[in-house]
Amino acid sequence: MQLHLKSPAVTRSLTTLAGLVVFAALIFPNVLYRLTPAGFVRIPVEGAFLIALLLLPRRPRRIAGVVLGVLLGWLVVEKCLDMGFFSELNRPFDPVLDWVLFDDAYSFVVDSYGKAAAIGAVAAIVLLVGAVMALTTWSVLRIGELVAGNPKPALYAAGGTAVAWAATFALGVSFTGGIPIAARSTATYAWDRAHQAQAGLKDESEFAKEVKQDAFATVPAAQMLTALEGKDVIFTFVESYGRSAIEHPTLAPVVDPVLDRLGGQLGSAGYQSRSGWLTSPTFGGGSWLAHSTFESGLWINNQQRYRNLVSSNRLTLTRAFHNKDVRTVSVMPGATRAWPEGAFYGYDQVWDSRNLGYQGPKFSWAPMPDQYTLKQLNTVEYKKTPRKPLMVEMPLVSSHTPWAPIPAYLDDWDRVGDGSIYASMVADGKQPKALWADPRQVRPEHGKSIVYSVTSLVNWVLKYGDDKLVLVFLGDHQPSPIASGAGASHDVPISIVTKDKAVIERITDWRWADGLRPRGDTPQWPMNAFRDRFFTAFGTKAAAS
């Protein structure tokens, strides 16, 4: 029997489908844990208003239907973005400030899975977004036709929905004691998104005032960092090295014994070390936000603040050293193109993946292993003679997601060479596709990557460090929740290592823990507090503001 598209059965089926699509879109959640059958057993109050609005005359009804359909579809897309952002960055998507992150996401997919996979993913996403918005628009228009043809029943349906919603809301009725039956998620969500956009625009003017409030801006260079004159100061960020690495039940047994062993070896070699906690402005990614917060003493938690910061004349840690005629260097193995922001920070030289001489293979996202970067630091800066005292900022990247493959640490540093030795490690190591196919294996591999990075760094100190070295190393942010765990904080460890007892004595009032592992009761500061505390500890007091 042939089925005609305009037959009553087909018409009813399509109208039912349209109703289900609108219903699902109205109560669609923005977090994965609510994406369950129970999460859809709800009464959306917006449905009553939607029905009433679709009682307009034909022309305004169609215009309203298109507008509402597109808006509803976009809200579904935004909620899906929220799910992804919560999974990776532990926060919702910002519709004003987060678009720049898609470029980084594309680069990550290219580096981890290849360009063809990245292009395919982009094409699929664009088609999916178009399909969602087209489907919700068609559904709203079809429901509009139904409402127009049956105005009285439609009014009864709208009224009944409103009464049922009000009753369940007033009584606090919920499904299994968790998700309330009375839903207003779409209206609340749309309001929150609009408010978030407004707050983002307002923050720009407030940040402009914060940049200018700097008690150290007028302190003469001769009075700054006086206790570190003649020292080589290296600030090293260990990618995705968060508090979870030290405290999570799965990660701590892997990482903590290594930190304790390395701390003991440093002590035996005459070094002292202290460790604390900083709260990062970012989570799961956005390393440059942490770097700029640490350097500037300002809370840089979004791209708008970062962009405005690097166009200002804010005094950075690097600039303060530069002003004292210290050679300031950035070693950025993860950078693959020009970095104009280096001028803002105050670097004399920027070394990156293009000029560090690496001839080996990439390790997924990481252009080179950390041990190679550290060995090459000797060649390009640290072991050169004669030279000025150095200040180096160096992000290590081997612990960057996707945590596969992970380089093997080489006991003989001379074997590192030009990096060619790493070819077999990449060929024989775990690949991202295989690792992420089994999410249970991701967290242990993240722990191994942290062990590799910290082991490489501390052994570099033991092999090549001297009495003039002051090393500060810290995490930039926690890894994504798949590794850090649900409900993880934004805290990251920070450690200072030196042979000079006078340096350690200057931070006694910081009350940091001995060794490379901060304890649970070790003081915790916001990351933007570090610059001022560092300036105060190793130089003169700030000028009166």
C-alpha positions in Angstrom: 0.0 0.0 0.0 1.4 3.4 -1.0 1.7 6.0 1.7 1.0 9.6 0.6 2.8 12.4 2.4 -0.4 14.3 2.8 -2.4 11.4 4.1 -3.9 11.9 7.6 -1.6 9.2 9.1 1.5 10.9 7.8 0.2 14.4 8.8 -0.5 13.3 12.3 2.9 11.5 12.5 4.8 14.6 11.3 2.8 16.9 13.7 3.6 14.5 16.6 7.2 14.5 15.7 7.2 18.3 15.6 5.7 18.4 19.0 8.2 16.0 20.4 11.1 18.0 18.9 9.8 21.3 20.5 9.2 19.6 23.8 12.6 18.0 23.9 14.3 21.3 22.9 12.5 23.2 25.7 13.8 20.8 28.4 17.1 19.8 26.8 19.8 20.0 29.6 23.2 21.6 29.3 25.0 19.0 31.5 25.6 15.4 30.5 24.4 13.9 33.8 20.9 15.2 33.2 20.7 13.7 29.7 18.7 10.8 30.9 15.1 9.6 30.3 14.1 11.0 33.7 15.5 14.4 32.6 12.8 14.6 30.0 9.8 13.7 32.3 9.1 17.4 33.0 6.7 20.2 32.2 8.2 23.1 30.4 6.5 26.3 31.4 7.7 27.9 28.1 5.4 25.5 26.2 2.4 27.4 27.5 3.8 30.8 26.3 4.8 29.3 23.0 1.3 28.0 22.3 -0.2 31.4 23.2 2.3 33.3 21.0 1.5 31.0 18.0 -2.2 32.2 18.1 -1.1 35.3 16.3 -2.5 36.0 12.8 -0.8 34.2 9.9 2.0 36.6 8.9 3.2 37.6 12.4 2.8 33.9 13.5 5.1 32.7 10.8 7.7 35.4 11.6 7.4 34.6 15.3 7.7 30.9 14.4 10.9 31.3 12.4 12.5 33.6 15.1 11.5 31.2 17.9 12.6 28.1 16.0 16.0 29.5 15.2 16.4 30.8 18.8 15.3 27.4 20.2 17.7 25.6 17.9 20.6 27.9 18.9 19.9 27.3 22.6 20.1 23.5 22.0 23.4 24.1 20.2 24.7 26.2 23.1 23.7 23.6 25.6 25.6 21.0 23.7 28.6 23.4 23.8 28.1 23.6 27.5 28.3 19.9 27.8 31.6 19.8 26.0 33.0 22.8 28.0 31.9 21.2 31.3 33.6 18.0 30.3 36.9 19.6 29.3 37.1 23.0 31.1 34.7 22.5 34.0 32.6 25.5 33.1 29.9 26.5 30.6 30.5 28.0 27.2 30.8 31.8 27.1 28.9 33.0 24.0 30.9 36.3 23.9 34.5 35.3 24.8 35.0 31.6 23.9 34.9 31.6 20.1 38.7 32.0 19.9 39.1 28.6 21.6 37.7 26.8 18.5 40.9 27.6 16.6 42.9 25.9 19.4 40.5 22.9 19.4 40.9 22.6 15.6 44.7 22.7 15.9 44.6 20.0 18.7 42.5 17.7 16.5 44.9 18.2 13.6 47.9 17.4 15.8 46.3 14.4 17.5 44.2 12.8 14.8 45.3 14.4 11.4 44.0 17.2 9.2 41.5 15.0 7.4 39.8 14.1 10.7 39.8 17.7 11.7 38.2 18.9 8.4 35.7 16.0 8.7 34.8 17.0 12.3 34.3 20.6 11.3 32.0 19.6 8.3 30.0 17.3 10.5 29.6 19.9 13.2 28.4 22.6 10.7 25.9 20.2 9.2 24.7 19.1 12.6 24.2 22.7 13.8 22.3 23.6 10.5 20.2 20.4 10.9 19.3 21.2 14.5 18.2 24.8 13.8 16.3 23.7 10.6 14.5 21.0 12.6 13.4 23.2 15.5 12.3 26.0 13.0 10.2 23.5 11.0 8.8 22.0 14.2 7.7 25.4 15.6 6.1 26.4 12.3 4.2 23.1 12.1 2.9 23.4 15.7 1.9 27.0 14.7 -0.3 25.7 11.9 -1.9 23.2 14.3 -2.5 25.9 16.9 -4.0 28.3 14.3 -6.4 25.6 13.1 -7.5 24.7 16.6 -7.4 27.9 18.6 -9.8 26.9 21.4 -8.2 23.5 22.2 -4.8 25.3 22.0 -5.8 27.8 24.6 -7.0 24.9 26.8 -3.7 23.2 26.3 -1.7 26.3 27.2 -3.8 26.9 30.3 -3.6 23.3 31.4 0.2 23.3 30.9 0.5 26.5 32.9 -1.7 25.2 35.8 0.1 21.8 35.9 3.5 23.6 35.9 2.4 26.0 38.7 1.0 23.1 40.8 4.1 21.0 40.5 6.4 24.0 41.1 4.5 25.1 44.2 4.5 21.5 45.7 8.1 20.9 44.7 7.3 17.7 42.9 10.4 16.0 41.6 11.3 12.8 39.7 13.1 10.4 42.1 13.7 13.3 44.4 16.3 14.9 42.2 15.0 16.6 39.0 12.0 18.9 39.5 9.0 18.1 37.3 8.3 21.9 36.8 10.9 23.0 34.2 11.9 26.5 33.3 15.3 25.7 32.1 15.1 27.3 28.6 13.8 30.7 29.8 16.3 30.7 32.7 19.1 29.5 30.4 18.4 32.2 27.8 18.3 34.9 30.5 21.6 33.6 32.0 23.3 33.7 28.5 22.1 37.3 27.9 23.3 38.3 31.4 26.6 36.6 30.8 27.1 38.5 27.6 26.3 41.8 29.3 28.7 41.0 32.1 31.4 40.2 29.6 31.0 43.6 28.0 31.0 45.4 31.4 34.1 43.5 32.5 36.2 45.2 29.8 35.8 48.7 31.3 36.4 47.3 34.9 39.6 45.5 33.8 41.0 48.7 32.2 40.9 50.2 35.7 42.5 47.1 37.3 45.5 47.2 34.9 46.4 50.7 36.1 46.3 49.8 39.8 49.8 48.6 40.3 51.8 49.5 43.5 55.1 48.3 41.8 54.8 50.3 38.6 56.7 53.3 40.0 59.3 51.4 42.1 62.8 52.0 40.6 64.4 49.0 38.9 67.4 49.3 41.2 65.1 48.5 44.2 63.4 45.5 42.6 64.4 41.9 43.0 67.6 42.9 44.8 67.8 39.5 46.6 68.1 37.7 43.3 70.9 39.8 41.7 73.4 37.5 40.0 70.9 34.5 40.1 69.5 32.5 37.2 65.8 32.4 37.8 63.7 29.9 35.8 59.9 29.8 35.9 58.6 26.5 34.5 55.0 25.6 33.9 54.2 21.9 33.8 51.3 21.4 31.5 48.1 20.1 33.2 49.8 19.6 36.5 47.0 20.1 39.0 46.2 19.4 42.6 44.5 16.1 41.5 47.9 14.7 40.5 48.9 14.9 44.2 45.6 14.1 45.9 43.4 12.0 43.6 43.2 8.4 44.8 44.2 7.1 41.4 46.9 9.6 40.6 48.5 10.1 44.1 50.0 6.6 44.3 51.7 7.2 40.9 52.9 10.8 41.4 53.5 11.3 45.1 56.3 8.7 45.5 58.1 10.2 42.6 57.9 13.8 44.0 59.1 12.5 47.4 62.0 10.6 45.8 63.0 13.5 43.6 62.8 15.9 46.6 65.1 13.6 48.6 67.6 13.5 45.7 67.5 17.3 45.6 68.2 17.5 49.3 71.1 15.1 49.0 72.6 17.3 46.3 72.4 20.4 48.5 69.2 21.9 47.2 66.3 23.1 49.3 62.7 23.0 48.1 59.4 24.4 49.3 55.9 23.9 47.8 52.5 25.5 48.0 49.2 25.8 46.1 48.0 28.4 43.6 44.5 28.7 42.3 44.5 28.9 38.5 42.1 31.1 36.6 41.5 28.3 34.1 40.8 24.6 34.0 41.5 21.9 31.5 43.0 24.3 29.0 43.8 27.9 28.2 47.4 27.8 29.5 48.1 31.3 28.3 45.5 32.6 30.8 47.4 31.1 33.6 50.8 32.3 32.3 49.5 35.9 32.0 47.9 35.8 35.4 51.1 34.6 37.0 53.2 37.2 35.2 50.9 40.2 35.6 49.4 39.9 39.0 45.9 40.2 37.5 43.2 37.7 37.2 43.1 36.7 33.5 40.3 34.2 33.1 39.1 34.9 29.6 40.4 36.0 26.2 39.0 39.5 26.4 41.1 40.2 29.5 44.1 38.6 28.0 43.8 40.6 24.8 43.5 43.9 26.8 46.4 42.9 29.1 48.9 42.4 26.3 48.0 45.7 24.8 48.7 47.5 28.1 52.0 48.5 29.8 51.4 46.4 32.9 54.6 45.4 34.7 55.2 41.7 34.4 57.7 39.4 36.2 59.7 39.2 33.0 59.7 43.0 32.5 60.9 43.5 36.1 63.9 41.3 35.4 64.5 42.9 32.0 64.6 46.3 33.6 67.5 45.1 35.8 69.6 44.2 32.8 68.9 40.4 33.2 68.7 38.5 30.0 65.0 37.5 29.7 64.2 34.4 27.6 61.0 32.5 26.7 61.4 28.8 25.8 58.1 27.7 24.3 58.3 24.2 22.7 54.6 24.2 22.1 54.6 27.4 20.0 54.6 26.8 16.2 54.3 30.3 14.9 55.2 33.9 15.8 54.3 35.1 19.2 54.0 38.9 19.2 52.9 39.0 22.8 56.5 38.3 23.8 57.2 42.1 23.4 54.6 42.9 26.0 56.1 40.5 28.6 59.6 41.9 28.0 61.6 39.0 26.5 64.9 39.5 24.8 64.6 36.2 23.0 61.9 33.7 22.2 62.8 30.1 21.5 60.1 27.9 20.1 59.5 24.8 18.1 60.8 26.5 14.9 64.3 27.4 16.2 65.1 24.8 18.9 66.6 22.4 16.4 64.4 19.4 17.0 64.6 16.7 14.3 62.4 14.1 15.9 58.7 13.3 15.6 55.8 15.1 17.4 54.2 13.4 20.4 50.6 14.1 19.4 50.1 17.7 20.4 53.6 18.2 21.8 56.1 19.2 19.1 59.0 17.8 21.2 59.6 16.0 24.5 60.4 17.9 27.6 63.8 16.3 28.1 64.8 17.5 24.7 63.6 21.1 25.5 65.6 21.1 28.8 68.7 19.8 27.1 68.4 22.3 24.4 68.1 25.1 27.0 71.7 24.4 27.8 72.8 24.8 24.2 70.9 28.0 23.4 71.2 29.8 26.7 72.1 28.2 30.0 75.5 26.8 29.3 76.7 29.7 27.1 79.7 31.7 28.3 80.1 34.5 28.9 76.6 35.6 29.6 74.4 37.7 31.8 72.2 36.3 34.5 69.1 34.7 33.1 65.4 34.8 33.7 63.6 32.1 31.7 60.0 31.2 31.4 59.5 27.7 30.0 56.3 25.8 29.6 56.8 22.1 29.4 54.3 20.3 27.2 54.8 16.5 27.3 51.9 16.3 29.8 49.5 18.1 27.4 46.4 16.1 26.5 45.9 13.6 24.8 48.6 12.0 27.0 49.6 9.5 24.3 52.2 8.6 23.3 54.4 9.5 26.3 58.2 9.8 25.8 60.5 7.6 27.8 63.0 9.3 30.1 66.6 8.8 29.0 69.1 8.4 31.8 71.9 9.3 29.5 71.2 12.9 28.4 73.8 12.7 25.7 71.5 10.2 23.9 68.8 13.0 23.4 70.8 14.4 20.5 68.8 16.1 17.9 65.6 14.2 18.9 65.9 11.5 16.2 66.0 8.9 19.0 62.3 9.5 19.7 61.1 8.1 16.4 60.7 4.6 17.8 58.9 5.8 20.9 56.2 7.5 18.8 55.9 4.5 16.5 55.7 2.0 19.4 53.8 4.1 22.0 50.1 4.3 22.7 48.2 6.3 20.2 45.4 8.8 21.1 42.7 6.9 19.3 43.5 3.7 21.2 43.8 5.4 24.6 40.7 7.5 24.4 38.7 4.5 23.2 38.9 3.3 26.8 38.3 6.3 29.1 39.4 4.3 32.1 43.0 4.3 30.9 43.1 8.1 30.4 43.7 9.1 34.0 46.6 6.7 34.6 48.3 7.8 31.4 47.9 11.5 32.5 49.7 10.5 35.8 52.5 9.0 33.8 52.9 12.1 31.7 53.3 14.2 34.9 55.9 11.8 36.2 57.8 12.1 33.0 57.7 16.0 32.9 58.7 16.5 36.6 61.3 13.7 36.4 62.9 15.4 33.4 62.9 18.8 35.0 64.3 17.8 38.4 67.0 15.6 36.9 68.0 18.5 34.7 68.5 20.5 37.9 70.5 17.7 39.4 72.7 17.3 36.4 73.2 20.8 35.2 72.1 23.2 38.0 74.5 25.2 40.1 74.6 27.5 43.1 73.1 30.4 41.1 70.0 28.6 40.1 66.5 29.5 41.4 63.8 27.3 39.9 60.1 27.9 40.4 57.9 25.3 38.7 54.1 25.0 38.9 51.1 23.7 37.1 49.2 25.9 34.7 45.8 24.3 35.3 44.1 21.1 36.2 43.6 18.5 33.4 40.1 18.0 32.1 37.6 16.2 34.4 38.2 12.8 32.8 41.7 12.9 34.5 41.2 15.3 37.4 37.9 13.8 38.5 34.4 15.4 39.1 34.3 18.4 41.3 38.1 19.1 41.2 39.3 22.5 42.3 41.3 24.9 40.2 44.4 24.5 42.4 47.8 23.7 41.1 51.1 22.9 42.9 54.0 25.3 42.9 57.6 24.6 44.1 60.8 26.6 44.5 64.2 24.9 44.3 67.6 26.4 45.1 70.8 25.8 46.9 70.8 29.3 48.4 69.5 29.2 52.0 69.0 33.0 51.9 66.4 32.6 49.1 64.4 30.1 51.1 64.6 32.3 54.3 63.0 35.1 52.4 59.8 33.0 51.8 59.5 31.7 55.4 56.3 33.6 56.0 54.8 31.9 53.0 54.5 28.8 55.2 55.1 26.5 52.2 55.7 22.8 52.9 59.2 21.2 52.7 59.9 19.3 49.6 58.2 19.1 46.2 54.7 18.1 47.5 52.4 20.6 49.2 50.2 19.2 52.0 46.5 19.5 52.4 46.9 22.4 54.9 49.5 24.3 53.0 48.4 27.8 52.2 46.6 28.4 49.0 46.7 31.7 47.0 45.0 32.9 43.9 47.6 32.7 41.1 47.4 36.5 40.5 48.8 37.0 44.1 52.1 35.4 43.3 53.7 38.4 41.4 53.3 40.8 44.2 54.4 38.3 46.9 57.4 37.4 44.8 58.3 41.1 44.3 57.9 41.8 48.1 59.9 38.8 49.2 62.9 39.4 46.9 62.9 43.2 46.6 61.7 46.3 48.3 58.2 47.0 49.5 55.6 48.3 47.0 55.2 52.1 46.7 52.2 53.6 48.5 49.2 53.5 46.2 
